[in-house]
Amino acid sequence: SVLKCIKQLKLKTPQYLSHVYIKRKQACYSEHIKDNVDDQTVVCQVDYAQNFGLDNQDQIQSAYWFK
């Protein structure tokens, strides 16, 4: 029902707002770091969307497919 939907949204709103706040702060900080990088700094951004592990760069490619 509509009432149940509204109650559910009210329950989830604080968690969502917290998530949005943290995401925006992290994005702002990331942009700040990238804008102020010098030739002595490395900025590494890792995407965990596929749950990749950080392995040795000399590891053979087939190791990825047999994990």
C-alpha positions, -999 to 999 in steps of 0.1 A, spaced: 0 0 0 10 36 -3 12 40 35 36 11 37 57 26 10 59 59 28 68 43 61 96 23 43 109 54 27 110 72 60 129 44 76 155 44 48 159 82 44 185 87 72 207 59 59 204 73 23 212 108 34 243 96 52 254 77 22 249 107 -1 268 130 23 298 106 26 298 100 -12 299 137 -19 326 144 6 347 116 -8 342 128 -44 351 164 -34 383 152 -16 392 130 -46 389 159 -69 410 181 -45 437 155 -45 438 151 -83 438 189 -88 467 194 -64 489 165 -74 526 172 -81 553 152 -98 563 135 -66 528 121 -59 509 91 -73 471 90 -72 457 55 -73 420 50 -78 408 14 -74 374 2 -86 361 -28 -65 330 -33 -87 341 -68 -97 358 -75 -64 393 -76 -79 423 -84 -58 456 -65 -61 480 -91 -74 516 -91 -86 519 -72 -119 541 -101 -133 514 -127 -126 502 -144 -157 468 -133 -171 452 -167 -169 454 -166 -131 425 -141 -131 403 -166 -149 411 -196 -126 405 -179 -92 
